Amino acid sequence: MKKVAIIGGGASGLLCAIYCARKNLSVDLFEQNQKLGKKILVSGNGRCNITNEHLSSDHYFSQDPKFTNYALDNFGLTAFSKFCKSIGLLLNIQDDGKVYPLSNEAKSVLTLLETQAKNLGVNIFVNSKVTDIKKILLKYDAVVIATGSEAASHLGGGSDGLEFARVFAHNIIPTYPSLVQLETDAKFLKKMAGVKIKGEVTLLINNQVEKITQGDILFTNYGLSGFAILDISQSVSIALSEYQSVQVSLNLLPNFNAQKLSAHILSASKEIQHITLHEILCGLVPQKIANSIIEHLNLEEHRSHIDTKLSKKIANALLNLRLNIDATHGFRHAEVSGGGVDVSEIDPKTMESYKQKNLYFCGEVLDVVGERGGYNFAWAWASAYLAAQSISITKIC
Ligand SMILES: Cc1cc2nc3c(=O)[nH]c(=O)nc-3n(C[C@H](O)[C@H](O)[C@H](O)COP(=O)(O)OP(=O)(O)OC[C@H]3O[C@@H](n4cnc5c(N)ncnc54)[C@H](O)[C@@H]3O)c2cc1C
């Protein structure tokens, strides 16, 4: 019987193990952590955004995003839903295309994957960190590197897979944190820590508009978080690695234009008796933001006389709050990593290495990273499926 070793008991490793075992192969799955699938458990804030209805290479970053086409076509939403049903997992497709387990719990995804793997006879070895890839390759007919990326080291993120690839002279595309919070040294922001608003973020690289996103912006002690920030973080990470200047402009009141907002500030100050600047701002934004804007613009809090020039200045600070971005919050806090094993050295139809026979890569260890929205799991599932299919039809030689 063909013997397969899978290194990594995360999303791609588990799915690959199940498909190999379904073809009656002997499967040993090695996981360094005490438990399998730690990232699955925390994903999507505990809900697991498991895939997306709108899969295509347009949602991926890589030296060659089209590399993902074959895998996504072969194991898209329909095939994946069928697989999920076969392990007892039903899915819920949201209006925005994001797909979650019907239970709304990441835990059910991991439980059903793990149970299925065990029931099929996959030998699961936890607390088993693989260190010697050559030794493993000698012992097994096929080896799958499903070790994930450097993102979130506390959940098992690391660079072992890249080191294994280097042993076979694979080229590694430099890695960088993505879907990650951003750091800024703007001191006044610290006072806004903990406040979350719905706003608009414009990313400026070398003073040129690169991207605009809308959604949650969360102010933190170190800088900025929230979905609208994560959605620009891929471009930020790349720009910073190329030593470009990165700024964001935050629009804290996207439903106003500058004229309307400054007119409101001016009329409130004239028409509402004794109203202070602080009070006017509190009518527009959370108090912590109001205080910080006053500090940022060096305006004394109780200033009552507001002229046109000042109302425009305040409106501009609320609609175009410019911040320099110094760094991302790093791999430890990132959801995913860009870069990885160069996909030009991997067969897109099988995930087998062109450099080493019977060696396969799947998931995030490859130079493929997706946008937020379930695209990263989608890649893990689809690439793992191809590896398993190929392993199960390749004859032992
Ligand atoms: C907080 C957070 C939230 C996320 N939410 C989502 C989401 O909602 N939707 C989405 O699409 N994506 C999400 N992601 C990304 C998603 O989790 C990953 O893209 C996906 O898990 C990658 O699958 P993988 O199999 O390649 O790697 P992983 O799932 O990371 O699995 C790799 C496994 O290999 C093990 N390993 C590493 N080296 C060795 C070794 N030498 N020996 C043995 N074992 C080893 C690791 O411990 C790990 O368990 C999230 C990530 C994080 C951190």
The ligand as a Tripos MOL2 file, in Angstrom:
@<TRIPOS>MOLECULE
LIG
   53    58     1     0     0
SMALL
NO_CHARGES

@<TRIPOS>ATOM
      1 C1         -6.5950   34.7580   13.3630 C.3       1 LIG1
      2 C2         -6.7590   34.1560   11.9890 C.ar      1 LIG1
      3 C3         -8.0170   34.1920   11.3900 C.ar      1 LIG1
      4 C4         -8.1680   33.6700   10.0930 C.ar      1 LIG1
      5 N1         -9.4230   33.6800    9.5430 N.ar      1 LIG1
      6 C5         -9.5850   33.1880    8.2810 C.ar      1 LIG1
      7 C6        -10.8710   33.1220    7.6960 C.ar      1 LIG1
      8 O1        -11.9010   33.4040    8.3500 O.2       1 LIG1
      9 N2        -10.9460   32.7150    6.3910 N.ar      1 LIG1
     10 C7         -9.8630   32.3160    5.6660 C.ar      1 LIG1
     11 O2         -9.9900   31.9640    4.5020 O.2       1 LIG1
     12 N3         -8.6410   32.3210    6.2310 N.ar      1 LIG1
     13 C8         -8.4740   32.7300    7.5070 C.ar      1 LIG1
     14 N4         -7.2300   32.7010    8.0880 N.ar      1 LIG1
     15 C9         -6.1080   32.1500    7.2900 C.3       1 LIG1
     16 C10        -6.1690   30.6060    7.3050 C.3       1 LIG1
     17 O3         -6.2200   30.1690    8.6330 O.3       1 LIG1
     18 C11        -4.9130   30.0380    6.6140 C.3       1 LIG1
     19 O4         -4.7800   30.5860    5.3270 O.3       1 LIG1
     20 C12        -5.0340   28.5210    6.4990 C.3       1 LIG1
     21 O5         -5.1390   27.9370    7.7840 O.3       1 LIG1
     22 C13        -3.8030   27.9530    5.7840 C.3       1 LIG1
     23 O6         -3.8830   26.5630    5.7960 O.3       1 LIG1
     24 P1         -2.5430   25.6870    5.7760 P.3       1 LIG1
     25 O7         -2.9700   24.2880    5.8540 O.co2     1 LIG1
     26 O8         -1.6940   26.1080    4.6490 O.co2     1 LIG1
     27 O9         -1.7730   26.1110    7.0820 O.3       1 LIG1
     28 P2         -2.2000   25.9780    8.6200 P.3       1 LIG1
     29 O10        -3.6710   25.8780    8.7400 O.co2     1 LIG1
     30 O11        -1.5020   27.0680    9.3140 O.co2     1 LIG1
     31 O12        -1.5890   24.5780    9.0500 O.3       1 LIG1
     32 C14        -0.2180   24.3350    9.0710 C.3       1 LIG1
     33 C15         0.0520   23.3760   10.2060 C.3       1 LIG1
     34 O13         1.3760   22.8650   10.0820 O.3       1 LIG1
     35 C16         1.9460   22.7420   11.3550 C.3       1 LIG1
     36 N5          3.4010   22.6850   11.1970 N.ar      1 LIG1
     37 C17         4.2260   23.6790   10.7780 C.ar      1 LIG1
     38 N6          5.4980   23.2410   10.7250 N.ar      1 LIG1
     39 C18         5.4790   21.9390   11.1170 C.ar      1 LIG1
     40 C19         6.4790   20.9510   11.2800 C.ar      1 LIG1
     41 N7          7.7700   21.1870   11.0320 N.pl3     1 LIG1
     42 N8          6.1110   19.7060   11.7060 N.ar      1 LIG1
     43 C20         4.8120   19.4260   11.9840 C.ar      1 LIG1
     44 N9          3.8240   20.3440   11.8680 N.ar      1 LIG1
     45 C21         4.1460   21.5820   11.4140 C.ar      1 LIG1
     46 C22         1.4280   23.9610   12.0880 C.3       1 LIG1
     47 O14         1.5040   23.7960   13.4910 O.3       1 LIG1
     48 C23        -0.0050   24.0380   11.5760 C.3       1 LIG1
     49 O15        -0.9100   23.3510   12.3940 O.3       1 LIG1
     50 C24        -7.0540   33.1520    9.3860 C.ar      1 LIG1
     51 C25        -5.8170   33.0940   10.0210 C.ar      1 LIG1
     52 C26        -5.6560   33.5820   11.3040 C.ar      1 LIG1
     53 C27        -4.3080   33.5040   11.9630 C.3       1 LIG1
@<TRIPOS>BOND
     1     1     2 1
     2     2     3 ar
     3     2    52 ar
     4     3     4 ar
     5     4     5 ar
     6     4    50 ar
     7     5     6 ar
     8     6     7 ar
     9     6    13 1
    10     7     8 2
    11     7     9 ar
    12     9    10 ar
    13    10    11 2
    14    10    12 ar
    15    12    13 ar
    16    13    14 ar
    17    14    15 1
    18    14    50 ar
    19    15    16 1
    20    16    17 1
    21    16    18 1
    22    18    19 1
    23    18    20 1
    24    20    21 1
    25    20    22 1
    26    22    23 1
    27    23    24 1
    28    24    25 2
    29    24    26 1
    30    24    27 1
    31    27    28 1
    32    28    29 2
    33    28    30 1
    34    28    31 1
    35    31    32 1
    36    32    33 1
    37    33    34 1
    38    33    48 1
    39    34    35 1
    40    35    36 1
    41    35    46 1
    42    36    37 ar
    43    36    45 ar
    44    37    38 ar
    45    38    39 ar
    46    39    40 ar
    47    39    45 ar
    48    40    41 1
    49    40    42 ar
    50    42    43 ar
    51    43    44 ar
    52    44    45 ar
    53    46    47 1
    54    46    48 1
    55    48    49 1
    56    50    51 ar
    57    51    52 ar
    58    52    53 1
@<TRIPOS>SUBSTRUCTURE
     1 LIG1         1 GROUP 0 **** ****
